[in-house]
Amino acid sequence: MTRFLDKSGANPPGNLPVTNPHDVNPIVPPARHAWGIGDLTLDGILLLDPKFVVVDANPRAIGFLHTSLSAISGYSLWDVVAEQIASQHEELAERALADSDQYVFVAHESHANSWVEYTLRRCDAGYIVNLREAGPAQKYQRLLEDSKRYNQLIFEANPNVMWVFDRTSLQIFAVNQAAIRFYGIARKTFTTLGMDALFPEGEGAELLHSLHTGKEGQSEMRLCRQKKMDGKEVLVELAWSQVKWNGHQAVLVSLADISDRHIADTVLKKSNAELQQTLLAQQVELKNARHDLLTFTQAVSTDLQDSLHVAQGFAARLAEKYSPVLDDQGLHYVRRIQASISQLARLVDDLRTLAQLPLRSGTLEMVDLAPVCRTLFADLRKLDPDRDVTIEMDSSLMLVGNRGLLTTALLCLLDNAWKFTAKKSEAWIKVGLLPGKLPGEMVVVVADNGAGFDPVYSGNLFTAFQRLHSSADFPGNGLGLAIIKRVSQLHGGTVWAESPDQIGASFFMLLPQVQPVVS
């Protein structure tokens, strides 16, 4: 019989080296023979030995493989084709040909952007491979098979527990590895079970009811229990969806074990409940303590004010009636008593103001601070009419805040500036508004050219009873700036101060702006 293969004319440029990459001597091709009828076919034909090693090929096969016969003779078919093709089909082909006479697959040749159908058949000498250009039907079939294979791989490798059952028979026919591990059931046993075997008694019926009442393609998620091989029941979050699976009208079930999360949630809810009870108890306790403190402050300040008023009256009476009989030392003592009583009265007033500030916080409104400042400056001039202080201020200073609290804060700010400019022959005080760094913020600024302060100690300025200057130089009780800070906090803002080169000082009160309540 005439051989059907001829290598004499086939030597196109190949994509494989002529030398053996495995350092194995290639099989020397047989001597040249005449053309046979097989060479006239449009199929490429490869002859393989029982170990899938290429023995011979016709020109058409060489053209499909884009190589030469001398480059592939002696090599395994799986070394000749593209690596991706070999990885997908080598094991499958050898397994199929062990049980049947042929194995067919369609591969995409990326370098040529073509599709080739490979048909492997057993023969006495080993195997014959037919290569032909795949038509559209084969291409789409291959794409479909690849899609199914990829979906199967995704299903199998998914870390979530997944299984599929037939909608009619309720028989489980597909299960992934995660489900096998979760339930502790072997795959062969799994596919003999009905879906209800995985649910505690009665719970599977709820899922089936949803299936019968649901629409095609509908999916749902629910909390339920699942039963493992050892009988243990666990709480899961189960999702299901109606799908078509390899021709079956099926239901895909996916679930996640939330037993630990459920336990954690229960513990957290219990802790939150206990914490809520503790907070409520502390709020009641704080409310009572605050009430007691305010009552005490009111009582003490009232009693102190009465006592101080009596002491001040007696001191004034003493100075008025007995000054002719008192010497200079005695008159000095009387003046010291009067000054101390006045300072103590001011301290009591400031302490009461600081304690009662939270009770005065309430309705926010649009406030013009300019008239408030003019009134306060007028009062300061009445107390010290001999001073000449330049006031710089815009005609209108509009912002949103609590009028009473802002008036108290401005009284402290202006009094502070008035006091610390007392030793300046040409004193000035400036009041203004600046936009904050964030939208919806305004900053009240009161600056003066009076005594400055060391910036190192600026953090102590707004602390109660903290003073950076001697009371002999600048009288005061150290509560004014603490009151300013508290007013700003009650508005949700903050305060700070600057004293460049310790010359003069600027005090800033940031106030977030919100819509005022319209009554």
One Martini backbone bead per residue (centre of mass of N, CA, C, O) as a GRO file, in nm:
protein
  519
    1MET     BB    1   0.097   0.035   0.022
    2THR     BB    2   0.067   0.359  -0.013
    3ARG     BB    3   0.178   0.626   0.116
    4PHE     BB    4   0.020   0.939   0.246
    5LEU     BB    5   0.297   1.063   0.312
    6ASP     BB    6   0.486   1.384   0.269
    7LYS     BB    7   0.799   1.580   0.323
    8SER     BB    8   0.944   1.717   0.080
    9GLY     BB    9   0.758   2.006   0.062
   10ALA     BB   10   0.783   2.053   0.386
   11ASN     BB   11   0.927   2.390   0.485
   12PRO     BB   12   0.816   2.594   0.672
   13PRO     BB   13   0.798   2.822   0.888
   14GLY     BB   14   0.855   2.784   1.227
   15ASN     BB   15   0.786   2.768   1.604
   16LEU     BB   16   1.012   2.550   1.623
   17PRO     BB   17   1.280   2.399   1.704
   18VAL     BB   18   1.503   2.176   1.577
   19THR     BB   19   1.587   2.126   1.838
   20ASN     BB   20   1.576   1.941   2.126
   21PRO     BB   21   1.442   2.040   2.435
   22HIS     BB   22   1.493   1.728   2.571
   23ASP     BB   23   1.746   1.582   2.471
   24VAL     BB   24   1.623   1.412   2.227
   25ASN     BB   25   1.635   1.200   1.983
   26PRO     BB   26   1.506   1.211   1.695
   27ILE     BB   27   1.305   1.077   1.471
   28VAL     BB   28   1.370   0.950   1.178
   29PRO     BB   29   1.244   0.991   0.896
   30PRO     BB   30   1.137   0.848   0.647
   31ALA     BB   31   1.159   0.782   0.346
   32ARG     BB   32   1.078   0.884   0.056
   33HIS     BB   33   0.756   0.912  -0.096
   34ALA     BB   34   0.496   0.894  -0.263
   35TRP     BB   35   0.216   1.007  -0.343
   36GLY     BB   36  -0.109   1.014  -0.200
   37ILE     BB   37  -0.445   1.037  -0.138
   38GLY     BB   38  -0.405   1.186   0.141
   39ASP     BB   39  -0.272   1.453   0.013
   40LEU     BB   40  -0.562   1.565  -0.108
   41THR     BB   41  -0.661   1.654   0.143
   42LEU     BB   42  -0.777   1.920   0.362
   43ASP     BB   43  -0.653   1.770   0.576
   44GLY     BB   44  -0.473   1.729   0.847
   45ILE     BB   45  -0.201   1.485   0.909
   46LEU     BB   46  -0.120   1.281   1.189
   47LEU     BB   47   0.137   1.064   1.313
   48LEU     BB   48   0.124   0.853   1.599
   49ASP     BB   49   0.233   0.706   1.855
   50PRO     BB   50   0.146   0.557   2.155
   51LYS     BB   51   0.299   0.836   2.286
   52PHE     BB   52   0.230   1.091   2.095
   53VAL     BB   53   0.444   1.081   1.876
   54VAL     BB   54   0.577   1.221   1.603
   55VAL     BB   55   0.615   1.070   1.276
   56ASP     BB   56   0.402   1.215   1.078
   57ALA     BB   57   0.318   1.453   0.794
   58ASN     BB   58   0.133   1.658   0.616
   59PRO     BB   59   0.125   1.963   0.469
   60ARG     BB   60  -0.138   2.056   0.601
   61ALA     BB   61  -0.043   2.017   0.895
   62ILE     BB   62   0.200   2.205   0.876
   63GLY     BB   63   0.025   2.456   0.822
   64PHE     BB   64  -0.138   2.454   1.084
   65LEU     BB   65   0.141   2.454   1.268
   66HIS     BB   66   0.370   2.638   1.164
   67THR     BB   67   0.595   2.432   1.042
   68SER     BB   68   0.805   2.146   1.048
   69LEU     BB   69   0.880   1.820   1.035
   70SER     BB   70   1.169   1.836   1.159
   71ALA     BB   71   1.065   2.000   1.422
   72ILE     BB   72   0.844   1.754   1.525
   73SER     BB   73   0.994   1.512   1.513
   74GLY     BB   74   0.983   1.330   1.823
   75TYR     BB   75   0.740   1.479   1.936
   76SER     BB   76   0.497   1.564   2.118
   77LEU     BB   77   0.196   1.690   2.060
   78TRP     BB   78   0.205   1.870   2.336
   79ASP     BB   79   0.469   2.026   2.220
   80VAL     BB   80   0.346   2.146   1.951
   81VAL     BB   81   0.131   2.275   2.076
   82ALA     BB   82  -0.010   2.486   2.256
   83GLU     BB   83  -0.004   2.522   2.589
   84GLN     BB   84  -0.308   2.565   2.636
   85ILE     BB   85  -0.401   2.314   2.485
   86ALA     BB   86  -0.245   2.105   2.647
   87SER     BB   87  -0.363   2.175   2.935
   88GLN     BB   88  -0.667   2.106   2.846
   89HIS     BB   89  -0.621   1.805   2.666
   90GLU     BB   90  -0.426   1.584   2.746
   91GLU     BB   91  -0.575   1.433   2.972
   92LEU     BB   92  -0.849   1.401   2.830
   93ALA     BB   93  -0.752   1.242   2.582
   94GLU     BB   94  -0.619   0.997   2.722
   95ARG     BB   95  -0.876   0.916   2.872
   96ALA     BB   96  -1.067   0.881   2.626
   97LEU     BB   97  -0.879   0.679   2.453
   98ALA     BB   98  -0.901   0.447   2.668
   99ASP     BB   99  -1.236   0.411   2.600
  100SER     BB  100  -1.208   0.524   2.305
  101ASP     BB  101  -1.153   0.609   1.954
  102GLN     BB  102  -1.213   0.926   2.021
  103TYR     BB  103  -1.108   1.286   2.008
  104VAL     BB  104  -1.267   1.612   2.032
  105PHE     BB  105  -1.147   1.945   1.945
  106VAL     BB  106  -1.147   2.305   1.985
  107ALA     BB  107  -0.908   2.554   1.877
  108HIS     BB  108  -0.731   2.853   1.939
  109GLU     BB  109  -0.523   3.037   1.718
  110SER     BB  110  -0.380   3.323   1.807
  111HIS     BB  111  -0.157   3.385   1.586
  112ALA     BB  112  -0.400   3.334   1.350
  113ASN     BB  113  -0.696   3.366   1.424
  114SER     BB  114  -0.796   3.055   1.460
  115TRP     BB  115  -0.989   2.753   1.401
  116VAL     BB  116  -0.931   2.413   1.523
  117GLU     BB  117  -0.993   2.078   1.448
  118TYR     BB  118  -0.949   1.795   1.657
  119THR     BB  119  -0.892   1.442   1.561
  120LEU     BB  120  -0.862   1.156   1.761
  121ARG     BB  121  -0.730   0.828   1.664
  122ARG     BB  122  -0.716   0.503   1.665
  123CYS     BB  123  -0.444   0.275   1.580
  124ASP     BB  124  -0.210   0.042   1.525
  125ALA     BB  125   0.039   0.260   1.543
  126GLY     BB  126  -0.173   0.457   1.726
  127TYR     BB  127  -0.227   0.779   1.595
  128ILE     BB  128  -0.473   0.991   1.439
  129VAL     BB  129  -0.467   1.334   1.313
  130ASN     BB  130  -0.720   1.564   1.247
  131LEU     BB  131  -0.706   1.874   1.061
  132ARG     BB  132  -0.944   2.147   1.071
  133GLU     BB  133  -1.136   2.395   0.989
  134ALA     BB  134  -1.351   2.566   1.176
  135GLY     BB  135  -1.664   2.634   1.202
  136PRO     BB  136  -1.905   2.820   1.344
  137ALA     BB  137  -2.031   2.589   1.507
  138GLN     BB  138  -1.768   2.500   1.648
  139LYS     BB  139  -1.703   2.764   1.782
  140TYR     BB  140  -1.961   2.791   1.954
  141GLN     BB  141  -1.929   2.523   2.093
  142ARG     BB  142  -1.662   2.592   2.226
  143LEU     BB  143  -1.756   2.838   2.384
  144LEU     BB  144  -1.971   2.687   2.541
  145GLU     BB  145  -1.783   2.482   2.675
  146ASP     BB  146  -1.604   2.689   2.814
  147SER     BB  147  -1.824   2.820   2.978
  148LYS     BB  148  -1.902   2.568   3.134
  149ARG     BB  149  -1.623   2.513   3.251
  150TYR     BB  150  -1.588   2.781   3.401
  151ASN     BB  151  -1.841   2.758   3.573
  152GLN     BB  152  -1.750   2.498   3.711
  153LEU     BB  153  -1.495   2.613   3.836
  154ILE     BB  154  -1.632   2.834   4.000
  155PHE     BB  155  -1.817   2.648   4.158
  156GLU     BB  156  -1.592   2.464   4.283
  157ALA     BB  157  -1.404   2.719   4.397
  158ASN     BB  158  -1.603   2.827   4.576
  159PRO     BB  159  -1.613   2.921   4.914
  160ASN     BB  160  -1.900   2.878   4.898
  161VAL     BB  161  -2.173   2.713   4.964
  162MET     BB  162  -2.278   2.475   4.698
  163TRP     BB  163  -2.596   2.375   4.542
  164VAL     BB  164  -2.795   2.150   4.324
  165PHE     BB  165  -3.145   2.124   4.226
  166ASP     BB  166  -3.425   1.978   4.118
  167ARG     BB  167  -3.743   2.106   4.084
  168THR     BB  168  -3.897   1.832   4.058
  169SER     BB  169  -3.727   1.601   4.227
  170LEU     BB  170  -3.513   1.735   4.443
  171GLN     BB  171  -3.243   1.654   4.332
  172ILE     BB  172  -2.913   1.628   4.386
  173PHE     BB  173  -2.643   1.708   4.119
  174ALA     BB  174  -2.468   1.944   4.263
  175VAL     BB  175  -2.137   2.004   4.414
  176ASN     BB  176  -1.910   2.152   4.611
  177GLN     BB  177  -1.635   2.149   4.812
  178ALA     BB  178  -1.748   2.328   5.039
  179ALA     BB  179  -1.994   2.144   5.096
  180ILE     BB  180  -1.844   1.888   5.173
  181ARG     BB  181  -1.704   2.015   5.419
  182PHE     BB  182  -1.949   2.128   5.573
  183TYR     BB  183  -2.129   1.853   5.588
  184GLY     BB  184  -1.961   1.576   5.559
  185ILE     BB  185  -2.021   1.483   5.252
  186ALA     BB  186  -1.999   1.290   5.005
  187ARG     BB  187  -2.048   1.320   4.674
  188LYS     BB  188  -2.201   1.052   4.617
  189THR     BB  189  -2.404   1.095   4.848
  190PHE     BB  190  -2.515   1.370   4.774
  191THR     BB  191  -2.646   1.271   4.484
  192THR     BB  192  -2.876   1.095   4.664
  193LEU     BB  193  -3.013   1.348   4.762
  194GLY     BB  194  -3.241   1.545   4.894
  195MET     BB  195  -3.294   1.865   4.992
  196ASP     BB  196  -3.443   1.790   5.273
  197ALA     BB  197  -3.185   1.652   5.415
  198LEU     BB  198  -3.056   1.953   5.501
  199PHE     BB  199  -3.311   1.992   5.673
  200PRO     BB  200  -3.490   2.049   5.910
  201GLU     BB  201  -3.787   1.983   6.004
  202GLY     BB  202  -3.982   2.194   5.774
  203GLU     BB  203  -3.779   2.407   5.639
  204GLY     BB  204  -3.787   2.317   5.335
  205ALA     BB  205  -4.085   2.401   5.275
  206GLU     BB  206  -4.039   2.707   5.254
  207LEU     BB  207  -3.868   2.699   4.999
  208LEU     BB  208  -4.073   2.552   4.817
  209HIS     BB  209  -4.293   2.768   4.837
  210SER     BB  210  -4.123   2.990   4.701
  211LEU     BB  211  -4.091   2.841   4.430
  212HIS     BB  212  -4.398   2.823   4.353
  213THR     BB  213  -4.447   3.151   4.389
  214GLY     BB  214  -4.228   3.218   4.208
  215LYS     BB  215  -4.033   3.343   3.967
  216GLU     BB  216  -3.852   3.340   3.706
  217GLY     BB  217  -3.529   3.419   3.832
  218GLN     BB  218  -3.571   3.424   4.118
  219SER     BB  219  -3.455   3.553   4.432
  220GLU     BB  220  -3.331   3.463   4.770
  221MET     BB  221  -3.312   3.549   5.128
  222ARG     BB  222  -3.223   3.361   5.436
  223LEU     BB  223  -3.284   3.234   5.751
  224CYS     BB  224  -3.140   2.917   5.856
  225ARG     BB  225  -3.113   2.567   5.883
  226GLN     BB  226  -2.856   2.312   5.899
  227LYS     BB  227  -2.767   1.967   5.829
  228LYS     BB  228  -2.536   1.754   5.921
  229MET     BB  229  -2.391   1.446   5.930
  230ASP     BB  230  -2.373   1.464   6.265
  231GLY     BB  231  -2.653   1.648   6.329
  232LYS     BB  232  -2.571   1.926   6.321
  233GLU     BB  233  -2.692   2.253   6.378
  234VAL     BB  234  -2.694   2.549   6.166
  235LEU     BB  235  -2.663   2.881   6.106
  236VAL     BB  236  -2.780   3.044   5.804
  237GLU     BB  237  -2.721   3.213   5.494
  238LEU     BB  238  -2.965   3.184   5.240
  239ALA     BB  239  -2.936   3.143   4.886
  240TRP     BB  240  -3.160   3.157   4.597
  241SER     BB  241  -3.185   3.032   4.247
  242GLN     BB  242  -3.328   3.019   3.941
  243VAL     BB  243  -3.208   2.775   3.700
  244LYS     BB  244  -3.010   2.666   3.427
  245TRP     BB  245  -2.871   2.318   3.433
  246ASN     BB  246  -2.792   2.125   3.199
  247GLY     BB  247  -3.120   2.132   3.123
  248HIS     BB  248  -3.216   2.212   3.400
  249GLN     BB  249  -3.460   2.280   3.633
  250ALA     BB  250  -3.314   2.481   3.879
  251VAL     BB  251  -3.142   2.520   4.205
  252LEU     BB  252  -2.939   2.761   4.352
  253VAL     BB  253  -2.734   2.716   4.641
  254SER     BB  254  -2.628   2.955   4.894
  255LEU     BB  255  -2.401   2.961   5.184
  256ALA     BB  256  -2.352   3.094   5.527
  257ASP     BB  257  -2.194   3.074   5.822
  258ILE     BB  258  -2.352   3.241   6.127
  259SER     BB  259  -2.304   3.137   6.416
  260ASP     BB  260  -2.079   3.321   6.523
  261ARG     BB  261  -2.224   3.585   6.455
  262HIS     BB  262  -2.473   3.530   6.628
  263ILE     BB  263  -2.325   3.513   6.894
  264ALA     BB  264  -2.195   3.792   6.875
  265ASP     BB  265  -2.462   3.948   6.853
  266THR     BB  266  -2.578   3.858   7.122
  267VAL     BB  267  -2.350   3.970   7.296
  268LEU     BB  268  -2.372   4.260   7.193
  269LYS     BB  269  -2.665   4.311   7.276
  270LYS     BB  270  -2.617   4.260   7.574
  271SER     BB  271  -2.400   4.477   7.611
  272ASN     BB  272  -2.576   4.714   7.512
  273ALA     BB  273  -2.793   4.685   7.727
  274GLU     BB  274  -2.607   4.724   7.968
  275LEU     BB  275  -2.495   4.996   7.876
  276GLN     BB  276  -2.764   5.143   7.867
  277GLN     BB  277  -2.827   5.111   8.167
  278THR     BB  278  -2.572   5.255   8.265
  279LEU     BB  279  -2.624   5.524   8.122
  280LEU     BB  280  -2.896   5.586   8.253
  281ALA     BB  281  -2.788   5.586   8.542
  282GLN     BB  282  -2.574   5.810   8.491
  283GLN     BB  283  -2.771   6.027   8.396
  284VAL     BB  284  -2.929   6.042   8.657
  285GLU     BB  285  -2.687   6.103   8.836
  286LEU     BB  286  -2.598   6.358   8.682
  287LYS     BB  287  -2.859   6.515   8.714
  288ASN     BB  288  -2.856   6.519   9.021
  289ALA     BB  289  -2.577   6.649   9.052
  290ARG     BB  290  -2.644   6.904   8.895
  291HIS     BB  291  -2.876   6.996   9.073
  292ASP     BB  292  -2.714   7.008   9.335
  293LEU     BB  293  -2.502   7.210   9.234
  294LEU     BB  294  -2.697   7.441   9.165
  295THR     BB  295  -2.823   7.464   9.441
  296PHE     BB  296  -2.558   7.520   9.586
  297THR     BB  297  -2.471   7.766   9.424
  298GLN     BB  298  -2.717   7.937   9.483
  299ALA     BB  299  -2.698   7.932   9.791
  300VAL     BB  300  -2.409   8.034   9.823
  301SER     BB  301  -2.431   8.294   9.657
  302THR     BB  302  -2.658   8.419   9.824
  303ASP     BB  303  -2.523   8.410  10.100
  304LEU     BB  304  -2.269   8.563  10.012
  305GLN     BB  305  -2.404   8.817   9.912
  306ASP     BB  306  -2.531   8.893  10.180
  307SER     BB  307  -2.269   8.900  10.345
  308LEU     BB  308  -2.119   9.103  10.163
  309HIS     BB  309  -2.324   9.329  10.187
  310VAL     BB  310  -2.291   9.366  10.491
  311ALA     BB  311  -1.984   9.412  10.493
  312GLN     BB  312  -1.988   9.656  10.304
  313GLY     BB  313  -2.166   9.833  10.486
  314PHE     BB  314  -1.983   9.838  10.734
  315ALA     BB  315  -1.734   9.952  10.590
  316ALA     BB  316  -1.867  10.215  10.498
  317ARG     BB  317  -1.956  10.309  10.781
  318LEU     BB  318  -1.674  10.314  10.901
  319ALA     BB  319  -1.551  10.524  10.700
  320GLU     BB  320  -1.763  10.750  10.754
  321LYS     BB  321  -1.774  10.769  11.085
  322TYR     BB  322  -1.445  10.692  11.166
  323SER     BB  323  -1.227  10.859  11.007
  324PRO     BB  324  -1.145  11.086  11.221
  325VAL     BB  325  -1.021  10.848  11.428
  326LEU     BB  326  -0.847  10.746  11.199
  327ASP     BB  327  -0.576  10.650  11.075
  328ASP     BB  328  -0.405  10.571  10.802
  329GLN     BB  329  -0.396  10.267  10.863
  330GLY     BB  330  -0.697  10.230  10.911
  331LEU     BB  331  -0.791  10.331  10.631
  332HIS     BB  332  -0.636  10.112  10.473
  333TYR     BB  333  -0.794   9.874  10.588
  334VAL     BB  334  -1.069   9.955  10.486
  335ARG     BB  335  -1.000   9.954  10.183
  336ARG     BB  336  -0.914   9.656  10.175
  337ILE     BB  337  -1.186   9.543  10.255
  338GLN     BB  338  -1.351   9.660  10.020
  339ALA     BB  339  -1.184   9.529   9.789
  340SER     BB  340  -1.225   9.233   9.875
  341ILE     BB  341  -1.532   9.233   9.863
  342SER     BB  342  -1.554   9.306   9.560
  343GLN     BB  343  -1.392   9.064   9.452
  344LEU     BB  344  -1.572   8.844   9.578
  345ALA     BB  345  -1.833   8.928   9.437
  346ARG     BB  346  -1.727   8.883   9.150
  347LEU     BB  347  -1.660   8.583   9.185
  348VAL     BB  348  -1.943   8.487   9.246
  349ASP     BB  349  -2.068   8.582   8.983
  350ASP     BB  350  -1.885   8.412   8.792
  351LEU     BB  351  -1.951   8.134   8.907
  352ARG     BB  352  -2.252   8.148   8.848
  353THR     BB  353  -2.226   8.188   8.548
  354LEU     BB  354  -2.067   7.926   8.481
  355ALA     BB  355  -2.281   7.724   8.606
  356GLN     BB  356  -2.541   7.852   8.427
  357LEU     BB  357  -2.488   7.829   8.120
  358PRO     BB  358  -2.637   7.560   8.033
  359LEU     BB  359  -2.927   7.683   8.105
  360ARG     BB  360  -2.900   7.921   7.870
  361SER     BB  361  -2.913   7.729   7.652
  362GLY     BB  362  -3.076   7.761   7.320
  363THR     BB  363  -3.192   7.965   7.116
  364LEU     BB  364  -3.136   8.046   6.789
  365GLU     BB  365  -3.012   8.353   6.633
  366MET     BB  366  -3.001   8.650   6.479
  367VAL     BB  367  -2.707   8.845   6.550
  368ASP     BB  368  -2.604   9.174   6.647
  369LEU     BB  369  -2.297   9.272   6.794
  370ALA     BB  370  -2.264   9.578   6.776
  371PRO     BB  371  -2.472   9.688   6.988
  372VAL     BB  372  -2.358   9.522   7.221
  373CYS     BB  373  -2.075   9.652   7.220
  374ARG     BB  374  -2.160   9.947   7.262
  375THR     BB  375  -2.287   9.905   7.541
  376LEU     BB  376  -2.033   9.788   7.681
  377PHE     BB  377  -1.847  10.030   7.631
  378ALA     BB  378  -2.019  10.236   7.782
  379ASP     BB  379  -1.989  10.100   8.060
  380LEU     BB  380  -1.676  10.120   8.073
  381ARG     BB  381  -1.660  10.433   8.059
  382LYS     BB  382  -1.815  10.491   8.322
  383LEU     BB  383  -1.599  10.345   8.507
  384ASP     BB  384  -1.365  10.496   8.296
  385PRO     BB  385  -1.366  10.822   8.191
  386ASP     BB  386  -1.042  10.891   8.155
  387ARG     BB  387  -1.029  10.714   7.915
  388ASP     BB  388  -0.856  10.661   7.588
  389VAL     BB  389  -1.028  10.457   7.351
  390THR     BB  390  -1.000  10.289   7.055
  391ILE     BB  391  -1.266  10.192   6.837
  392GLU     BB  392  -1.296   9.901   6.621
  393MET     BB  393  -1.593   9.864   6.411
  394ASP     BB  394  -1.842   9.743   6.265
  395SER     BB  395  -2.176   9.820   6.205
  396SER     BB  396  -2.191   9.498   6.145
  397LEU     BB  397  -2.244   9.169   6.335
  398MET     BB  398  -2.348   8.888   6.183
  399LEU     BB  399  -2.500   8.603   6.358
  400VAL     BB  400  -2.540   8.277   6.491
  401GLY     BB  401  -2.701   8.268   6.822
  402ASN     BB  402  -2.692   8.320   7.163
  403ARG     BB  403  -2.750   8.613   7.302
  404GLY     BB  404  -2.680   8.574   7.604
  405LEU     BB  405  -2.407   8.427   7.571
  406LEU     BB  406  -2.266   8.639   7.387
  407THR     BB  407  -2.281   8.869   7.588
  408THR     BB  408  -2.109   8.737   7.807
  409ALA     BB  409  -1.856   8.695   7.632
  410LEU     BB  410  -1.812   8.994   7.549
  411LEU     BB  411  -1.778   9.106   7.831
  412CYS     BB  412  -1.515   8.947   7.882
  413LEU     BB  413  -1.349   9.042   7.634
  414LEU     BB  414  -1.370   9.356   7.678
  415ASP     BB  415  -1.269   9.361   7.970
  416ASN     BB  416  -0.995   9.238   7.904
  417ALA     BB  417  -0.901   9.461   7.706
  418TRP     BB  418  -0.941   9.704   7.894
  419LYS     BB  419  -0.745   9.608   8.116
  420PHE     BB  420  -0.474   9.549   7.924
  421THR     BB  421  -0.484   9.879   7.826
  422ALA     BB  422  -0.438  10.071   8.078
  423LYS     BB  423  -0.109  10.136   8.014
  424LYS     BB  424  -0.203  10.285   7.756
  425SER     BB  425  -0.201  10.585   7.590
  426GLU     BB  426  -0.279  10.430   7.297
  427ALA     BB  427  -0.552  10.272   7.286
  428TRP     BB  428  -0.686   9.962   7.133
  429ILE     BB  429  -0.995   9.815   6.994
  430LYS     BB  430  -1.096   9.516   6.816
  431VAL     BB  431  -1.391   9.421   6.622
  432GLY     BB  432  -1.472   9.101   6.454
  433LEU     BB  433  -1.525   8.908   6.145
  434LEU     BB  434  -1.457   8.568   6.042
  435PRO     BB  435  -1.395   8.317   5.845
  436GLY     BB  436  -1.370   7.999   5.844
  437LYS     BB  437  -1.233   7.707   5.721
  438LEU     BB  438  -1.524   7.625   5.716
  439PRO     BB  439  -1.820   7.595   5.621
  440GLY     BB  440  -2.022   7.762   5.849
  441GLU     BB  441  -1.805   7.968   5.979
  442MET     BB  442  -1.739   8.183   6.264
  443VAL     BB  443  -1.520   8.458   6.383
  444VAL     BB  444  -1.453   8.607   6.679
  445VAL     BB  445  -1.271   8.922   6.719
  446VAL     BB  446  -1.040   9.034   6.984
  447ALA     BB  447  -0.829   9.317   6.981
  448ASP     BB  448  -0.509   9.440   7.118
  449ASN     BB  449  -0.235   9.670   7.265
  450GLY     BB  450  -0.161   9.528   7.509
  451ALA     BB  451  -0.085   9.292   7.707
  452GLY     BB  452   0.075   9.016   7.664
  453PHE     BB  453   0.193   8.675   7.592
  454ASP     BB  454   0.315   8.366   7.636
  455PRO     BB  455   0.268   8.108   7.413
  456VAL     BB  456   0.344   7.868   7.599
  457TYR     BB  457   0.076   7.954   7.797
  458SER     BB  458  -0.196   7.947   7.624
  459GLY     BB  459  -0.338   7.686   7.745
  460ASN     BB  460  -0.413   7.847   8.031
  461LEU     BB  461  -0.613   8.081   7.972
  462PHE     BB  462  -0.903   7.891   7.970
  463THR     BB  463  -0.853   7.837   8.270
  464ALA     BB  464  -0.954   7.825   8.571
  465PHE     BB  465  -0.756   8.044   8.768
  466GLN     BB  466  -0.566   8.121   8.530
  467ARG     BB  467  -0.264   8.321   8.540
  468LEU     BB  468  -0.015   8.551   8.371
  469HIS     BB  469  -0.081   8.776   8.582
  470SER     BB  470  -0.078   8.998   8.815
  471SER     BB  471  -0.314   9.134   9.032
  472ALA     BB  472  -0.155   9.401   9.074
  473ASP     BB  473  -0.159   9.477   8.765
  474PHE     BB  474  -0.425   9.282   8.701
  475PRO     BB  475  -0.727   9.250   8.777
  476GLY     BB  476  -0.869   8.933   8.890
  477ASN     BB  477  -0.996   8.569   8.874
  478GLY     BB  478  -0.977   8.372   8.607
  479LEU     BB  479  -1.288   8.343   8.452
  480GLY     BB  480  -1.344   8.485   8.179
  481LEU     BB  481  -1.214   8.279   7.969
  482ALA     BB  482  -1.379   8.034   8.066
  483ILE     BB  483  -1.650   8.149   7.974
  484ILE     BB  484  -1.584   8.174   7.674
  485LYS     BB  485  -1.532   7.874   7.623
  486ARG     BB  486  -1.811   7.772   7.711
  487VAL     BB  487  -1.978   7.924   7.501
  488SER     BB  488  -1.846   7.795   7.251
  489GLN     BB  489  -1.917   7.498   7.326
  490LEU     BB  490  -2.231   7.542   7.329
  491HIS     BB  491  -2.195   7.602   7.000
  492GLY     BB  492  -1.957   7.399   6.889
  493GLY     BB  493  -1.682   7.531   6.956
  494THR     BB  494  -1.388   7.748   6.984
  495VAL     BB  495  -1.067   7.857   7.127
  496TRP     BB  496  -0.815   8.129   7.091
  497ALA     BB  497  -0.473   8.265   7.108
  498GLU     BB  498  -0.271   8.566   7.031
  499SER     BB  499   0.097   8.690   7.061
  500PRO     BB  500   0.289   8.875   6.893
  501ASP     BB  501   0.573   8.929   7.056
  502GLN     BB  502   0.406   9.008   7.319
  503ILE     BB  503   0.208   9.214   7.154
  504GLY     BB  504  -0.057   9.192   7.240
  505ALA     BB  505  -0.401   9.063   7.165
  506SER     BB  506  -0.586   8.772   7.037
  507PHE     BB  507  -0.930   8.667   7.027
  508PHE     BB  508  -1.096   8.351   6.950
  509MET     BB  509  -1.442   8.265   6.837
  510LEU     BB  510  -1.583   7.978   6.733
  511LEU     BB  511  -1.893   7.955   6.521
  512PRO     BB  512  -2.119   7.760   6.423
  513GLN     BB  513  -2.353   7.769   6.149
  514VAL     BB  514  -2.702   7.776   6.186
  515GLN     BB  515  -3.021   7.751   6.163
  516PRO     BB  516  -3.256   7.927   6.283
  517VAL     BB  517  -3.526   7.940   6.482
  518VAL     BB  518  -3.859   7.957   6.369
  519SER     BB  519  -4.154   8.091   6.531
   0.00000   0.00000   0.00000
